């Protein structure tokens, strides 16, 4: 399959290839933040109650797929400041230690996710303080009403869960703030909205390829096996998001990790069959428009940030050197903002746009998740 980068600057071709408007959905990130902050201002009583109930022994955020990333973000963003454990949990069963002293947040964009409903029921049975986040009128909403627990209603706006990241994340950040888990003032969340809007202005479909960092990123992914490493905890979440979005938006493989862990395993791939394989006759600048498909080879993408631990900063540079010495292409991706969460948000927006462009360049609808639908259908039988 040949990657057609010409599609990316063709408005009609993009519209035809993206009938469910994934690109438009990605561009709503800033609006999602502002809408969520409006909800916060309208629910002062809820946050006052959470504050009055006091800090829990632990905070666990339960979700699956796109909805689970909200928990990953809160966990990564609180590592350096939370006085209690903050856990992002996937799966059917809760850990044995979760109980009445803990807060469990159950997130499902649709409110119908089997695993999340199971976790919600179990948390209620154990006497946990439970907060649910999902769609109005859903199974999760009905369970929350029956259990007399807090329910946060989100409006998916016709977007899939992975395109509702900030509608799901902002309430969790504010809940964590109210519980005394970490400090997420409204001003820092407004900065996220500004960063998302700014990234949409430079990475959106209306910006031509040669001026668009997301389109050029998509081009650099095509024909390569991307290995994506984050250099901080939030960078690790972004790397996971990179791999998940490659899969869902482009049907494309991607490996991910968070430094320093990949330096103890994945780095060995640099000498593998997909790694150091360029001969002196290979042209690393060959033009894909010739119609010739390059052999699949590793390409290293490092997600960098200002908040890197000193030793990870050194590790990242050594990784660049090792890959470059072996003829493996390397990209270091950074975004600019004053706040770590704002930088992360801009990075994720670029990833979301790029992986959608990657799919569109291969003629793949970025909203189509037929294998997931088929799998769910068979499970439900």
C-alpha positions in Angstrom: 0.0 0.0 0.0 1.4 3.4 -1.1 1.2 6.5 1.1 -0.3 9.3 -1.0 0.8 12.5 0.7 -0.9 14.6 -2.0 -4.2 13.8 -0.4 -3.3 15.8 2.7 -3.5 19.1 0.9 -6.6 18.2 -1.1 -9.7 19.4 0.8 -12.1 17.4 -1.2 -10.1 14.2 -0.8 -9.8 14.7 2.9 -13.5 15.2 3.2 -14.2 12.1 1.2 -11.8 10.0 3.2 -13.0 11.3 6.5 -16.8 11.0 6.3 -17.3 10.9 10.1 -15.2 14.1 10.5 -12.4 12.8 12.8 -10.2 15.8 11.9 -13.0 18.2 12.9 -13.5 16.2 16.2 -9.8 16.5 17.0 -10.0 20.3 16.6 -12.7 20.6 19.3 -10.2 19.8 22.1 -10.1 23.4 23.3 -13.8 23.7 23.2 -14.1 20.5 25.2 -11.9 22.0 27.9 -13.9 25.2 28.1 -17.3 23.4 28.2 -16.0 21.2 31.0 -14.8 24.2 33.0 -18.3 25.7 32.5 -19.7 22.5 34.0 -17.3 22.8 36.9 -18.6 26.4 37.6 -22.1 25.1 37.6 -21.4 22.3 40.1 -19.8 24.1 42.9 -21.8 22.1 45.4 -20.4 18.8 44.2 -16.8 20.0 44.6 -17.6 21.4 48.0 -19.0 18.0 49.0 -15.9 16.2 47.7 -13.6 18.6 49.6 -15.7 18.2 52.8 -15.5 14.4 52.6 -11.7 14.7 52.8 -8.7 13.1 51.1 -9.1 9.4 50.4 -6.5 6.7 51.1 -6.1 6.2 47.3 -7.7 7.4 44.1 -8.4 4.9 41.4 -9.6 5.8 37.9 -11.2 2.9 36.0 -11.7 3.0 32.3 -10.9 1.2 29.0 -9.6 2.3 25.6 -10.0 6.0 24.9 -11.8 6.7 28.1 -9.0 5.2 30.2 -6.4 7.8 29.0 -8.0 10.3 31.4 -6.9 8.2 34.3 -3.4 7.8 32.8 -3.1 11.6 32.5 -4.1 12.2 36.1 -1.7 9.5 37.4 1.2 10.9 35.4 0.4 14.5 36.3 0.2 13.8 40.0 3.3 11.6 40.5 5.4 14.4 41.8 2.8 16.0 44.1 0.2 13.6 45.3 0.4 12.5 48.9 -1.6 9.3 48.1 -1.5 6.7 45.4 -3.2 7.6 42.1 -3.9 4.5 40.0 -5.2 4.2 36.4 -6.9 0.8 36.2 -8.0 -1.3 33.2 -9.7 -4.6 33.3 -12.7 -6.4 34.9 -11.8 -6.8 38.5 -10.6 -4.3 41.1 -7.5 -5.0 43.2 -8.2 -6.7 46.5 -7.0 -3.7 48.5 -9.6 -1.2 47.2 -12.2 -0.5 49.8 -14.3 2.0 51.8 -11.3 4.4 52.4 -10.8 4.9 48.7 -12.3 6.9 45.9 -13.1 5.1 42.6 -13.9 7.1 39.4 -15.5 5.0 36.8 -15.2 6.5 33.3 -17.0 5.4 30.1 -17.7 7.9 27.4 -20.7 5.9 26.1 -21.6 4.8 29.6 -22.0 1.3 28.3 -18.5 -0.2 28.6 -18.7 -3.7 30.0 -15.5 -3.5 32.0 -16.2 -0.1 33.5 -19.8 -1.1 34.5 -18.3 -4.2 36.3 -15.8 -2.1 38.1 -18.5 0.4 39.2 -20.7 -2.4 40.6 -17.8 -3.9 42.5 -16.7 -0.5 43.9 -20.2 0.2 45.2 -20.4 -3.3 46.8 -17.1 -2.6 48.6 -18.4 0.6 50.0 -16.0 2.9 48.1 -16.7 6.5 47.5 -17.7 6.3 43.8 -17.9 8.9 41.1 -19.1 8.0 37.6 -18.5 9.9 34.3 -20.4 9.1 31.1 -23.2 9.9 28.8 -26.7 10.9 29.9 -29.3 8.1 30.1 -26.6 5.4 29.8 -26.3 2.2 31.8 -23.6 3.9 33.9 -25.9 6.9 34.6 -28.7 4.6 35.7 -26.4 2.6 38.0 -25.1 5.8 39.6 -28.7 7.0 40.2 -29.6 3.6 41.8 -26.5 3.7 44.0 -27.0 7.3 44.9 -23.5 8.2 43.8 -22.2 11.3 42.0 -22.6 11.2 38.2 -20.8 13.6 35.8 -22.7 13.9 32.5 -20.6 14.5 29.4 -21.8 15.2 25.9 -19.8 13.2 23.4 -21.2 15.4 20.6 -21.2 12.4 18.2 -17.5 12.0 18.6 -15.8 8.6 19.4 -14.3 8.2 22.9 -10.8 8.8 21.7 -11.8 12.2 20.3 -13.4 13.2 23.6 -10.2 13.0 25.7 -10.6 16.5 27.3 -14.3 16.2 28.0 -13.4 13.1 30.1 -10.1 14.4 31.6 -11.0 17.9 32.9 -13.6 16.6 35.3 -11.1 14.1 36.7 -8.5 16.7 37.2 -10.9 19.0 39.0 -12.1 16.1 41.2 -8.5 15.3 42.1 -8.0 18.9 43.0 -11.1 18.9 45.2 -10.0 15.8 47.0 -6.7 17.3 47.9 -4.8 14.9 45.7 -3.0 17.5 43.6 -3.3 21.2 42.6 -5.0 21.8 39.3 -6.3 25.3 39.4 -8.7 26.5 36.7 -6.0 28.8 35.3 -3.8 25.9 34.4 -6.7 24.1 32.7 -7.6 27.2 30.7 -3.9 27.1 29.5 -4.7 23.6 28.2 -7.6 25.0 26.1 -5.3 27.7 24.7 -2.6 25.1 23.8 -5.1 22.9 22.0 -6.5 25.8 20.0 -3.0 26.9 19.0 -2.1 23.4 17.9 -5.3 23.1 15.8 -4.3 26.3 14.0 -0.9 24.9 12.9 -1.8 21.2 12.5 -5.3 21.4 11.1 -6.3 20.3 7.6 -6.4 23.9 6.3 -2.6 24.3 6.8 -0.5 23.1 3.8 1.9 20.2 4.2 5.1 22.2 4.2 3.9 24.4 7.1 2.0 21.7 9.0 3.9 19.7 11.7 1.3 17.0 11.9 1.2 16.4 8.2 5.0 16.2 8.0 4.9 13.8 11.0 2.4 11.6 9.2 4.7 11.5 6.1 7.7 10.5 8.3 5.7 7.6 9.8 4.6 6.1 6.5 6.7 3.1 5.5 8.4 2.9 8.9 7.8 1.0 12.1 7.6 3.8 14.7 9.2 3.3 18.1 7.9 6.1 20.3 9.5 6.8 23.7 8.4 9.5 26.2 11.0 11.1 28.4 8.6 11.9 31.3 5.6 10.3 32.9 3.3 12.5 30.8 5.5 11.8 27.8 4.9 8.1 28.5 1.2 8.7 28.3 1.6 10.5 25.0 3.7 7.6 23.7 0.9 5.2 24.6 -1.6 7.6 22.9 0.7 7.6 19.8 0.6 3.8 19.5 -3.2 3.6 20.2 -4.0 6.3 17.7 -1.8 4.7 15.1 -3.8 1.6 15.5 -7.3 3.1 15.6 -6.8 6.1 13.2 -4.5 4.4 10.7 -4.6 0.6 11.2 -0.9 1.0 11.7 1.6 -0.7 14.1 3.6 1.3 16.6 5.7 0.4 19.6 5.8 2.7 22.7 7.6 3.1 26.0 8.6 5.6 28.7 12.2 6.2 29.6 14.2 4.7 31.2 12.3 1.3 30.7 12.9 1.0 26.9 16.6 1.3 27.5 16.5 -2.1 29.2 14.7 -3.9 26.4 13.4 -2.2 23.3 16.7 -0.4 22.6 18.2 -3.8 21.5 15.9 -3.6 18.4 18.3 -1.0 17.0 20.6 -3.8 16.0 17.7 -6.1 14.8 16.3 -7.0 11.5 14.3 -3.8 11.3 17.0 -1.7 12.8 20.5 -1.2 11.5 19.9 -2.4 8.0 20.9 0.4 5.7 23.6 -0.5 3.3 25.9 2.0 1.5 23.6 1.7 -1.6 20.4 2.7 0.3 19.1 6.2 -0.3 17.6 7.5 2.9 16.2 10.4 1.0 14.4 8.4 -1.7 11.2 9.8 -3.0 8.1 7.7 -2.0 6.1 9.4 -4.8 8.0 7.2 -7.3 5.6 4.5 -6.2 8.3 2.3 -4.7 7.5 1.0 -1.2 10.5 1.0 1.2 11.2 -2.0 3.3 9.7 -1.5 6.8 12.4 -0.2 9.1 12.5 1.2 12.6 12.1 5.0 13.1 12.7 6.4 16.6 10.4 9.2 17.9 11.4 10.8 21.2 8.7 12.9 23.0 10.7 15.4 24.9 9.8 17.9 27.6 11.2 20.6 29.9 10.4 18.6 33.0 12.7 15.7 32.2 14.7 14.0 35.0 18.3 14.8 34.4 19.3 11.2 33.9 16.5 10.7 31.4 17.7 13.8 29.5 21.1 12.1 29.2 19.5 8.8 28.2 17.4 10.5 25.5 20.5 12.0 23.9 22.4 8.7 24.0 19.4 7.0 22.3 19.6 9.7 19.5 23.3 9.0 19.1 22.9 5.2 19.1 20.1 5.3 16.5 21.8 7.8 14.3 25.0 5.8 14.3 23.0 2.9 12.9 21.3 4.8 10.1 18.0 4.8 11.9 15.9 8.0 11.5 15.2 10.0 14.6 12.7 12.7 15.4 12.6 14.6 18.7 9.2 16.2 19.2 8.6 19.1 21.6 5.8 21.6 22.1 6.0 25.0 23.7 3.8 26.1 26.7 4.4 27.3 30.2 2.5 24.5 31.9 3.4 20.8 31.6 -0.2 19.7 31.0 -0.6 22.4 28.3 2.6 21.1 26.5 1.2 17.5 26.8 -2.1 18.6 25.4 -0.5 20.2 22.3 1.6 17.1 21.8 -1.4 14.8 21.9 -3.3 17.0 19.5 -0.4 16.8 17.0 -0.3 13.1 17.5 -4.1 12.8 16.9 -3.9 14.9 13.7 -0.8 13.1 12.4 -2.2 9.6 12.9 -5.4 10.6 11.2 -3.4 12.0 8.2 -1.4 8.8 8.2 -4.6 6.8 7.8 -6.0 9.2 5.1 -2.8 9.0 3.2 -3.2 5.2 3.0 -6.9 5.5 2.0 -8.1 4.5 5.5 -11.1 6.1 7.2 -9.7 7.2 10.6 -13.1 6.6 12.3 -13.5 3.0 11.1 -12.9 0.5 13.9 -14.6 -2.5 12.4 -12.5 -5.2 14.2 -13.4 -3.6 17.6 -17.1 -3.6 16.6 -16.9 -7.2 15.4 -15.1 -8.3 18.6 -17.7 -6.6 20.8 -20.5 -8.3 18.8 -19.0 -11.7 19.3 -18.4 -11.2 23.0 -22.1 -10.1 23.5 -23.5 -13.3 21.9 
